[in-house]
């Protein structure tokens, strides 16, 4: 895909899927398929069944998640995994609470097709209910061995963890991996002004609070990621 084309803005904000290829019942950016398969094959040789839990999500899907959480139809958790009582918060504080684990639509790295959530399918039974929570990937969790292997091998295959550490924005997500080169090519195409237009024309809950605080949100939750 030629990222210099204006349509790439639609791809980056989840408004287009022309940059994607179907793979293993998911969709990934066409430019990262070979690198992902190489990572997956290496994991298999190491004894893991690296599987995709989540990949591309478009703007509309991310908006449904966001609006349901803003309206307390879906739980919002703090970093201790306790449910947050949003009824006691201002609109901007609701947004900040949600963004710890759910990206603002238009800013989600899952829009890019370069980012995906992974787990070790061989480490659990078929009826296991995947949670994508820190305890699953930390010491004693079923995916801890895979997590350690990813620490040592991701960069070899062109990937990294953008949410490796808690930098005060998005909470650590050890299950979330990103293609280094392609994600940076796409992210570098955007700035907060493009996000402003995307959000202004949406039907997001808390939209005015988001627009009023977008520079701070952009700095804290969009560009504030761990380096490759």
Secondary structure, DSSP 8 states (H G I E B T S, - for coil): --TTSTHHHHHHTTS--TTEEEETTEEEEGGGHHHHHHHHHHHHHTT--EEEEE----HHHHHHHHHHHHTTSS--B-TTS-B--GGGS-HHHHHHHHHTTS--TTT-GGGSSSEEEEEEGGGS-TT------HHHHSTTSTTHHHHHHHHHHGGGGTEE-TTSS--SSS---TTEEEEHHHHHHHHTT--HHHHHHHHHTS--TTHHHHHHTHHHHIIIIIS-----
